[in-house]
Amino acid sequence: QSREAGVRAAIHARLATLSTREHEVLDLILLGKMNKVIADKLGISMRTVEVHRAHIFDKMHVKTAVELAGLLK
């Protein structure tokens, strides 16, 4: 149990490093939205979404959206 608590704490700490905009993009990624849809919804360019997505994946230590969703469920 303490190991699981440590893992959860580490994930929570990684989430805390995300900016407000990265959190917004993260929420839409987890809903399965594509970059173009995220860009339209947030009023930003698709390239900006790609940059935020790359930062999120780096900060959360994952390579794919599926891995990210698995980490946060």
C-alpha positions, 0 to 999 in steps of 0.5 A: 500500500505504501508503494502504491501511495508513493506512486500516486504521490509521484503522479500527483507531483508530475501533474502539479508541474503542468501549466494551466493551459497544459491542464486544459489540453490534458483534459481534452486529450483524455476525452480523446479529442484530436489536436485540431479539435483541441485547437479550435476549442481553446482558440489556439493554433494546432502547432501550439497544441502539439507543443503543449502535448509534447510538454505534457508527455515529457512532464508525465514521462509517457510516450502516448495518449493511451499511456497517459490515460492509463497512468491517470485512471 
